[in-house]
Amino acid sequence: MADLALILIGALLVNNFVLAQFLGLCPFMGVTKSFAPALAMGLATTFVLTLAAIACHLIHHALLIPLGLEWLRIIVFIAVIASVVQFTELYLRSASPLLHQSLGLYLPLITTNCAVLGVALLVAGEGLSLPGAIVFAMGAAAGFSLVMMMFSAIRERLEGADLPRAFAGAPIALVTAGLMSLGFLGFAGLD
Amino acid sequence: MSGTNAAAGGANAAAGGAFTDAVIRRNPAWIQLLGLCPLLAVSNSLVNAIGLALASGFVMLGSALAISALRTWIPSRVRLPCFVLVIATFTTLSVLLLEAYAFELYLRIALFVQIIVSNCMILGRMEAFASRQPPWRACLDALGTATGFAIALVALGGVREALGQGSLLAGMEHLFGPIAAGWRIDLGFDTAPFLIALLPPGAFIIAGLLLGLANSLGNALPSNRNNDEQGKTNPDIRKAEG
């Protein structure tokens, strides 16, 4: 139990996926101009990331390791992630059209979100057990959503800031992310 | 993009234009902000940056060649999964090559070599260019995009290594073998190195400062004033001013 709590805190805060491990930066920079899309992207990613990590973990242990095909993991994992995204979309469309309307736009983008593939590869590389893998994926996804929401709230404030021309848009956003990352370095003491 | 669709008549000039276009005006990292994850993650030293630039270039070039050669056989409805599988194949090849010939370096950048497959820069170029053009043009465009990405990686890697370690080209023997052991340049700073440049916050902050610098240089160039490619940053600038 203590192990799982450590994995959760580690993935959520100490080794935050965006600010410490540089995974999932495309949505982090691309969909955080305002709060609502950032929240939707965070939720959609949380859902897909956890499901994909479980599916990849099961396939890795049931197929790839017994058959000695671990070197095929990149191809297999990306195919699994694309299928999970597809099934999630089909399921959401029939089960909850309202949710599909708000999240649907972000689902296809998640296939090329490197955080999803990154979690699957890290789980495989570190040889986590199934509960460990689930907790690690949920921590990583929650950390991603948390940072997406914080960053979008800051960027909404930055809209009206009086900046040098050359720094408007992406440059100041990167510097802001750097300062947030500096704050998250403080969590290193928790480990 | 203007040069890329030109008629075959001025093919050479147009191809040269496509290359410089891909390197500078459509620079994948600085102008379009694609491939940021590997850019920020492995740029803590020049050797890591160059290693990843070579691996990405290999994947980019191989996939462009394969996809362009197969473009008439790939059904358009399932083209994206096909592209992803081709890219994943070349990523696996680059992982196996690095494991075989540069294992020390591979251990340091392993995760980011493996996630080259989910780099939207590569998939984007395959969809927008390689799947519609003959192989030699696709290769030229891939080479241009890969060079642009490499320039961004090397610029950020050089600045971070110089500030954070006070050296340049340290550890190149992990990539090019024992010959490169003497390539390390010591910059001879009197003060202690600026450690934060090597840590994650330094990556974000220095990338932001470099991008701001590139923007101010770009704005000063008359040729870029009315440029379509700048359209992505201009609305932000106008918003900030208004």
Interface residues (C-beta under 8 A of the other chain):
Chain A: L19 A20 Q21 F22 L23 G24 L25 C26 M29 G30 W71 L72 I74 I75 I78 A79 A82 T111 T112 N113 C114 V116 L117 G118 L121 L122 G125 E159 A161 D162 L163 P164 R165 A166 F167 A168 G169 A170 P171 I172 A173 L174 V175 T176 A177 G178 L179 S181 L182 L185
Chain B: L33 L34 L36 C37 P38 L40 A41 P81 V84 L85 A88 T89 T91 T92 V95 L96 A110 L111 Q114 I115 V117 S118 N119 C120 L123 I196 L199 P200 P201 G202 A203 F204 I205 A207 G208 L209 L211 G212 L213 N215 S216 N219 T233 D236 I237 K239 A240 E241
